[in-house]
Amino acid sequence: MNAPLQAPIGGSTRLFVIIGHPIAQVKSPQTFNPRLAAAGLDAVLVPMDIAPERFDETVRGLKGVANLDGIIITVPYKARILPLIDELRPMARTVGAANAMRREADGRWIGDIFDGTGLMRGLRVENEEPRGRRVMLLGAGGAGSAVAVAFAEAGAAAVTIHDVDGAKAEMLAVRVKRAFPDCDVRAGAPDLDAHDILVNATPTGMAEGDPLPVAIERLRSDMLVVDIIMKPEVTRFLAAARERGCKALPGKTMLEGQAAEVMKFFRVEGGA
């Protein structure tokens, strides 16, 4: 008989939570709890659905729970959480969002974001080094912002950002360029000829019947295509890219890398 993936929960169990609204779609418990068990910890991650009108008071209450060691933040709260965090790490400050926070020994809460760094880790696991690459990024929201910053930090030669809200793409490009002046960061229309990595960081593709996030007729077979959507695992976008001979990576690539980075942030040794 296989050993259980999680120790029985008792009075000494340490808690981690993932908060969002809605929450039913998250896969973090399935990803993180086996890692906590593998690290030999008496700890569990549970999901919490927090209504927007109760968000601030609920998070303040959670911060006062003595056996709560960490909080993972998902949509739509990655930016809204910032005023409730005592100290932000540089990546979170640059992105303007956080998706994880941990309790320090003195009771303060430290926050950071791992969407982008998780994707960089996942790409390297797939033997895809970001340094020197030219990236076409679709989406300038919370996840897209983190991905743009992480590519620039990882040494990408260029990052072009496209969003249906052109002003949002422009503002993100300016912010990333200011932080990483050696990277050619700009807002612009999708130009597949000038890039060798194409990343979809928009929600387009989550719902059945969604159009493709970009016209892919000009995709080259030597391009790397990434879709950070978690469900469905293989989107129409990824399937179409694979039909054109591209290496196409699903959202799990980012999720697995992110889980390892968050475990390290939570100081869970052996869980990465």
Summary of the structure (lengths in Angstrom):
residues: 272
radius of gyration: 18.8
end to end distance: 25.2
largest distance: 58.0
contacts: 912
relative contact order: 0.14
helix: 35%
strand: 20%
